[in-house]
Amino acid sequence: MTGVQLTGPAVAGRRFRAYTTKHLDGLTERAGLDAAERLAVRAVATVLPFRTNEYVVERLIDWDATPADPIYRLVFPQSDMLPETDVRTIAALLAAEAPEAEVRAAAHAVRMRLNPHPADQLALNIPEIADEPLPGVQHKYPETVLVFPKQGQTYLRAHPEVTSVLLTGGDPMIMGTTVLRRYIEPLLAEDLGHIESIRIGTKSLAYWPQRFVTDPDADDTLRLFEEVAAAGKALALMAHFSHPRELESQLVGEAVRRIRAAGAVIRTQAPLIRSINDDPATWAAMWRCQTRMGMVPYYMFVERDTGPQGYFAVPLARGYEIFRDAYRSVSGLNRTVRGPSMSATPGKVCVDGIAEVAGQKVFVLHMIQARDPDLVGRPFFARFDPDAIWLSDLEPAFAARFPFEPDPLEPAGVPDPAGLWVPQMLAVT
């Protein structure tokens, strides 16, 4: 393996310690919560499962600043993430030591109200072979397939239009190299020459950089990355960094150096999160640091319409202001970033600005990606709403519908008299 040798002595064994719900009471007590507050947090954790590790707990969280510390708030369940009545109901069951099945049923009912499968993922993105759904694959955009680490490459041979594969679903980097190789190595085959790039979505650089430095299979992982580059394909780690503190560790710097030396590009992205990173200085600091380290700022996402969106969401108008103020304060090398972007049902919708057009205050929007490729890059407008937090909160301006919405009076896929192409909402094939 070239360019990615460990500079220090080899480390024997993967010293990974996970923290789960069973550790939650002790950790929240360390954060200064009283018994009633800890019970409420446990109730939330039955709906929004808690899992972290020793690196995050001991190296990223400032325990002197808890419970207000941003990394603590990002990682740990908060009592006000769910409606108060739901928290009280589940907390009462826990306090009464109700049967586990009863607690699980109550938690499931709450979870199902949180839109666990946003953007119609299960209805629109699952492709079929011989009229049978193919699990482990999502095909939302013509050129990109999302492969979940369950099963998958046979679909690609029948679809030469696919040029990019994204490994996702949880975090693929929790897999050991032997398992990871099962998904990546087939993509390097000669009969899949149309696959130009492989992307891996991961939070591991922020939450377990040892994965690329001192874990027993760190070197093997980087050798696999080198094989991708040697096969003439681009490999990108889509690294999630939500706060500048996640970039400060020397381990992160070493992990980044080794990944880049193995021929991979690291592109960075994160959602805009209320009370965590909702100010321009935080984003500007992240982008500058990432660029200095050789990473490429890529996306600012809008908090998705799932889970505790109401707790973390920032209004689109404020999100645009944060993006603009951060963007204008950094140099051109940092301005590879795009956003704020909503990963919605029709595609990735970006808020380009707020303007006054024909006497009306509007959001200026465009689609970075779309189920219908004809819509990519075409600007459109929505009525300004200072409280809107998602695409579904917006109403079209200067038109009866958004460009991605079908005209109920026209057959699907037929141009309308105004010249707006009215696409059939593409079912995935």
C-alpha positions in Angstrom: 0.0 0.0 0.0 1.5 3.3 -1.1 1.5 6.5 0.9 -0.7 5.4 3.8 1.6 3.6 6.2 1.1 4.1 9.9 3.8 6.4 11.3 3.6 5.0 14.8 3.6 1.5 16.3 0.8 -0.9 15.3 -2.2 -1.0 17.6 -3.4 -4.4 18.6 -7.2 -4.8 18.7 -10.1 -2.4 18.0 -10.6 -0.5 21.3 -14.2 0.5 20.5 -16.6 0.9 23.3 -20.2 1.6 22.4 -22.7 3.4 24.7 -26.4 2.6 24.3 -29.6 3.2 26.1 -28.5 1.0 29.1 -25.8 3.6 29.7 -28.0 6.6 29.3 -29.0 7.2 32.9 -25.4 7.3 34.1 -24.3 9.6 31.3 -27.2 12.0 31.7 -26.5 12.1 35.5 -23.0 13.1 34.6 -24.5 15.9 32.5 -26.3 17.3 35.6 -29.8 16.1 35.0 -32.0 15.2 37.9 -34.0 12.0 38.2 -37.2 13.3 36.5 -35.2 14.8 33.6 -33.3 11.5 33.2 -36.6 9.6 33.1 -37.9 11.9 30.4 -34.7 11.4 28.4 -35.1 7.6 28.7 -38.7 8.0 27.4 -37.5 9.8 24.3 -34.8 7.2 23.8 -37.4 4.5 23.4 -38.6 6.4 20.3 -35.3 7.8 19.0 -32.7 5.2 19.8 -29.5 6.3 21.4 -26.1 5.1 20.5 -22.6 6.7 20.7 -19.1 5.6 21.6 -16.2 6.4 23.9 -14.5 8.8 21.4 -17.5 11.0 21.3 -18.2 10.8 25.0 -14.6 11.5 26.2 -13.1 13.6 23.4 -15.8 15.6 21.8 -18.3 16.5 24.6 -17.4 19.3 26.9 -18.9 17.9 30.1 -18.3 21.2 32.0 -20.8 22.8 29.6 -23.5 20.1 29.6 -26.4 19.9 29.0 -25.9 23.0 26.8 -22.8 21.7 25.0 -23.6 21.4 21.3 -22.1 18.0 20.8 -24.0 16.7 23.8 -27.2 18.1 22.4 -26.5 16.7 19.0 -25.8 13.1 20.3 -28.0 12.7 23.3 -31.8 12.5 23.3 -33.5 15.7 24.7 -36.7 15.6 26.7 -38.4 18.2 24.5 -37.6 16.4 21.2 -41.1 14.9 21.3 -44.5 16.2 22.3 -44.8 16.6 26.0 -47.9 14.3 26.2 -46.0 11.5 24.4 -43.0 11.8 26.7 -45.2 11.8 29.8 -47.1 8.6 28.6 -43.9 6.6 28.0 -42.2 8.0 31.1 -45.1 6.7 33.2 -44.8 3.3 31.6 -41.1 3.2 32.4 -41.6 4.4 36.0 -44.3 1.7 36.5 -41.9 -0.9 35.0 -44.6 -1.8 32.5 -44.0 -4.9 30.3 -41.4 -4.3 27.6 -43.9 -5.1 24.8 -46.2 -2.3 26.1 -43.4 0.2 26.1 -42.3 -0.8 22.6 -45.9 -0.5 21.3 -46.2 3.0 22.7 -42.8 4.0 21.3 -43.7 2.6 17.9 -46.9 4.6 17.7 -45.0 7.8 18.4 -42.3 6.9 15.9 -44.7 6.3 13.1 -46.0 9.8 13.5 -42.4 11.1 12.8 -42.3 10.2 9.1 -39.6 7.5 9.4 -39.4 7.1 5.6 -39.2 10.7 4.2 -39.5 11.7 0.6 -41.6 8.7 -0.2 -38.5 6.5 -0.2 -40.3 3.2 0.0 -43.0 4.0 -2.5 -41.0 5.7 -5.2 -37.3 4.7 -4.9 -37.4 0.9 -4.8 -36.7 -0.6 -8.2 -38.1 -3.9 -9.5 -36.7 -6.8 -11.4 -39.2 -9.1 -13.1 -42.0 -7.2 -11.3 -40.4 -8.0 -7.9 -39.1 -5.2 -5.6 -35.3 -5.3 -5.2 -34.4 -4.6 -1.6 -31.1 -3.0 -0.8 -31.2 -0.5 -3.7 -32.8 2.9 -4.2 -32.8 4.4 -7.7 -34.1 8.0 -7.4 -32.1 9.8 -10.0 -31.2 8.3 -13.5 -27.5 8.4 -13.0 -27.2 7.5 -9.3 -28.1 4.4 -7.4 -28.1 4.2 -3.6 -26.9 0.8 -2.4 -27.7 -0.2 1.1 -25.3 -2.7 2.6 -27.7 -5.6 2.3 -27.5 -6.8 -1.3 -27.3 -5.2 -4.7 -25.0 -5.1 -7.7 -27.0 -7.3 -10.2 -29.3 -4.4 -10.8 -26.5 -2.3 -12.2 -25.6 -4.5 -15.1 -29.0 -3.9 -16.7 -28.8 -0.1 -16.2 -25.9 1.4 -18.2 -27.3 4.9 -17.5 -26.1 4.6 -13.9 -22.7 6.2 -13.5 -22.5 6.6 -9.7 -23.1 4.3 -6.7 -23.7 5.6 -3.2 -23.2 3.2 -0.3 -25.5 4.3 2.5 -28.0 3.1 5.0 -26.9 3.7 8.6 -23.1 4.1 8.2 -21.3 1.7 5.8 -18.0 2.3 7.6 -19.1 0.4 10.6 -18.5 -2.7 8.5 -15.1 -4.4 8.6 -13.0 -4.3 5.5 -13.9 -7.9 4.6 -17.6 -7.1 4.4 -17.0 -3.7 2.8 -15.0 -5.4 0.1 -18.0 -7.5 -0.8 -19.9 -4.4 -1.9 -17.1 -2.4 -3.5 -15.0 -5.0 -5.3 -17.8 -6.2 -7.7 -18.2 -2.5 -8.8 -14.7 -2.6 -10.2 -15.5 -5.4 -12.7 -14.9 -4.7 -16.4 -18.6 -5.3 -17.3 -19.5 -2.4 -14.9 -17.3 0.1 -16.8 -20.2 2.6 -16.8 -19.8 3.0 -13.1 -17.6 6.1 -12.8 -17.7 6.9 -9.1 -18.4 5.3 -5.8 -19.5 7.3 -2.8 -19.6 6.2 0.8 -21.8 8.3 3.2 -20.3 8.2 6.7 -20.0 10.0 10.0 -17.0 7.9 11.0 -14.4 10.7 10.4 -16.1 12.8 13.0 -17.2 10.1 15.5 -14.6 7.3 15.1 -11.5 8.4 13.1 -9.7 5.4 14.5 -11.4 3.5 11.7 -8.8 4.8 9.3 -5.8 5.1 11.6 -5.5 2.5 14.4 -8.3 0.0 14.0 -6.9 -3.5 13.1 -8.2 -3.3 9.5 -7.5 0.4 8.9 -4.6 -0.4 6.5 -6.8 -3.0 4.7 -9.5 -0.5 4.2 -7.1 2.0 2.7 -5.7 -0.7 0.4 -9.3 -1.2 -0.8 -9.6 2.5 -1.5 -6.4 2.3 -3.5 -7.8 -0.5 -5.6 -10.8 1.7 -6.5 -8.5 4.5 -7.7 -6.3 1.9 -9.6 -9.5 0.7 -11.4 -9.9 4.2 -12.7 -13.0 5.1 -10.7 -13.5 8.1 -8.4 -14.0 7.3 -4.7 -15.5 9.9 -2.5 -16.2 9.7 1.2 -19.3 11.9 1.9 -18.2 12.9 5.4 -20.7 14.4 7.8 -19.3 17.1 10.1 -21.9 19.1 12.0 -19.7 21.3 14.2 -16.1 22.6 14.1 -15.2 20.7 17.2 -15.5 17.5 15.3 -12.5 18.6 13.2 -10.1 19.5 16.0 -8.7 16.0 16.9 -5.3 15.0 15.6 -6.8 11.7 14.9 -9.2 13.3 12.4 -6.3 15.1 10.7 -4.3 11.8 10.4 -7.4 10.0 9.1 -8.0 12.6 6.5 -4.3 12.5 5.4 -4.4 8.7 5.0 -7.7 8.6 3.1 -6.5 11.2 0.7 -3.2 9.4 0.2 -5.1 6.3 -0.8 -6.7 8.2 -3.7 -10.1 9.1 -2.3 -11.7 12.6 -2.1 -13.5 13.7 1.0 -16.6 15.8 0.5 -18.2 17.3 3.5 -21.9 17.9 4.3 -24.2 18.4 7.2 -27.7 19.5 8.0 -28.4 22.9 9.4 -29.4 22.2 13.0 -31.1 24.6 15.4 -29.0 25.2 18.6 -26.1 23.2 17.1 -24.7 25.1 14.1 -27.4 27.7 13.2 -25.0 30.7 12.9 -22.8 31.8 9.9 -19.6 31.8 11.9 -19.9 28.1 12.7 -20.3 27.1 9.1 -17.6 29.5 7.8 -15.2 28.0 10.4 -16.0 24.4 9.3 -15.6 25.2 5.6 -12.3 26.9 6.1 -10.9 24.1 8.3 -12.1 21.4 5.9 -10.5 23.2 3.0 -7.2 23.6 4.8 -7.3 19.8 5.6 -7.8 19.0 1.9 -11.5 18.2 2.1 -14.2 19.7 -0.2 -17.2 21.5 1.3 -20.2 20.1 -0.5 -23.6 20.5 1.0 -25.6 22.4 3.7 -28.8 20.4 4.0 -32.1 21.5 5.5 -33.2 19.3 8.4 -35.3 16.5 6.8 -39.0 16.2 7.4 -38.6 13.1 9.6 -37.8 12.4 13.3 -37.8 15.4 15.6 -37.7 17.9 12.7 -39.6 20.5 14.7 -36.9 20.4 17.4 -33.9 20.8 15.1 -35.4 22.6 12.1 -34.4 26.2 11.1 -36.9 28.2 8.9 -35.8 28.3 5.3 -35.5 32.1 5.3 -33.1 32.0 8.3 -31.3 29.1 6.7 -30.7 31.0 3.5 -29.4 34.0 5.6 -27.0 31.7 7.5 -25.7 30.2 4.3 -25.3 33.5 2.5 -23.5 35.2 5.4 -21.1 32.2 5.8 -20.6 31.9 2.0 -19.7 35.5 1.5 -17.2 35.4 4.4 -15.0 32.7 2.9 -12.7 32.5 -0.1 -13.5 30.9 -3.5 -11.9 27.6 -2.6 -14.6 27.2 0.1 -17.4 28.0 -2.2 -17.8 24.5 -3.6 -20.5 24.1 -1.1 -24.2 24.2 -2.1 -27.3 24.9 -0.1 -29.4 25.2 1.8 -30.8 22.1 0.1 -33.9 20.0 0.8 -33.8 16.3 -0.1 -37.5 16.1 -0.9 -39.7 13.7 -2.9 -39.1 15.4 -6.4 -35.4 15.9 -5.8 -32.9 18.2 -4.1 -34.4 21.7 -4.0 -32.0 24.5 -3.3 -32.9 27.9 -1.8 -31.0 30.3 -4.0 -32.3 33.5 -2.4 -35.1 35.8 -1.3 -36.1 38.5 -3.8 -38.9 40.8 -4.8 -40.3 40.0 -8.2 -43.2 41.9 -9.7 -43.9 43.4 -6.4 -44.1 40.1 -4.6 -41.6 38.7 -2.1 -40.5 35.2 -3.1 -38.1 32.4 -2.5 -35.9 31.8 -5.6 -35.4 28.0 -5.9 -33.8 25.5 -8.3 -33.4 21.7 -8.4 -29.8 20.4 -7.9 -31.1 16.9 -8.6 -34.5 15.8 -9.8 -36.4 12.6 -10.6 -37.1 14.3 -14.0 -33.6 15.4 -15.3 -35.3 18.1 -17.4 -36.0 20.0 -14.3 -32.4 20.2 -13.0 -31.1 23.8 -12.9 -34.4 25.4 -13.8 -35.3 28.3 -11.5 -38.7 28.6 -10.0 -40.4 30.7 -7.3 -42.4 30.2 -4.1 -44.3 32.7 -2.1 -42.2 34.0 0.8 -43.1 32.5 4.1 -40.9 33.3 7.1 -42.1 30.3 9.0 -41.7 27.7 6.3 -39.3 24.9 7.2 -39.8 22.4 4.3 -40.9 22.3 0.7 -44.4 21.2 1.7 -44.8 24.5 3.6 -44.3 26.5 0.4 -46.8 27.7 -2.2 -45.9 28.4 -5.9 -45.6 32.0 -7.0 -46.5 33.2 -10.5 -47.9 29.8 -11.3 -50.7 27.4 -10.3 -48.2 24.7 -9.4 -44.5 24.0 -9.0 -42.7 22.6 -12.1 -42.4 19.1 -10.6 -46.1 18.9 -9.9 -48.4 17.3 -12.6 -51.2 19.3 -14.1 -54.4 17.4 -13.2 -56.0 18.7 -16.5 -53.2 17.3 -18.7 -52.1 13.7 -19.5 -48.9 12.8 -17.8 -45.8 13.7 -19.7 -47.5 16.1 -22.2 -46.3 19.7 -22.6 -48.8 22.2 -21.4 -49.8 25.3 -23.5 -47.7 27.6 -21.3 -44.6 25.8 -22.3 -44.0 24.2 -18.9 -43.1 20.6 -19.3 -45.5 18.6 -17.1 -43.5 15.5 -16.2 -44.9 12.2 -15.1 -43.5 11.7 -11.6 -41.0 9.1 -12.4 -41.6 5.7 -10.8 -38.2 4.1 -10.4 -37.3 1.6 -13.0 
